């Protein structure tokens, strides 16, 4: 999809309810069609006590309560990308609420890469079949009366997609709030130059478009925020404001990424999220294990 021919956001104004997860600084969303009871859930979180090896669903249960209280019907469970900092609760939510799990078609590249890293063997399918829908660039789908479309915005990972629903866009980890800049680009399959071009593509949307972040860390101690606009990002984003050059961005991003530690939950997150939120298969005794490959990332 050429940036010059991006579909314009429609006049629809979806109702967006945010759910902040303090443990991972992740924001999940329920996106409701104002003309019906249909909704989508974006970037859900499964809780994990990594040290104890225990999972739970407090965060997802808050979303379930919201959906049920408001009588909503879940059409989609959207993953903007394969997250490296939290585990997806999509299968749990699907079991409780229905809906189809979707992710970008680039998931197959991520599965190929990390299938090898975690030595998953031939039983691990690397064709995206764990998901119900693989979105291609420019592909349209519906949430009730609203038409949504998926934009391929790689750079952080090969599978990153921005989902535009009416006048709202869910950018995953591609952009942070203006004072946070942009996501890192040093994971396998990431690329700083590609990330810059993806951010410019997002910022080619109409200036009034509401942008919803997947993470916020409250830089400088400010309160957590997750909603901004294209206009605000183009004026104030510390990394990709209008006038910021591609080469300068690549230098900055490469130097900064070299100083960053790996996310605390990257190993369990990748193993689960490349399976659409499912845990690895149990062994013959019914036990489930997550692997810790040494010096693999």
Protein Blocks (a to p, Z undefined) as FASTA:
>chain_A
ZZklgccddfbdcdddddddfklopacdddddfkbmbdcdehiaddddfknopacfklmm
mmmmmmmmnopacfbdcdfbdcfkbccfklmmmmmngpjddddfklmmmmmmmmmmnono
jmlccehpmpmbdcdehiacdehjbccdddddehjbmkbccddehjbccehjmbccfklo
padfkbghiafklmmmmmmmmmmpcfklccddfbdehgghiacdfbdcfklmmmmomklg
ghiafklmmmmmmmmmmmpccdfklmmmmmmmmnnopacdddfkopacddddehkZZ
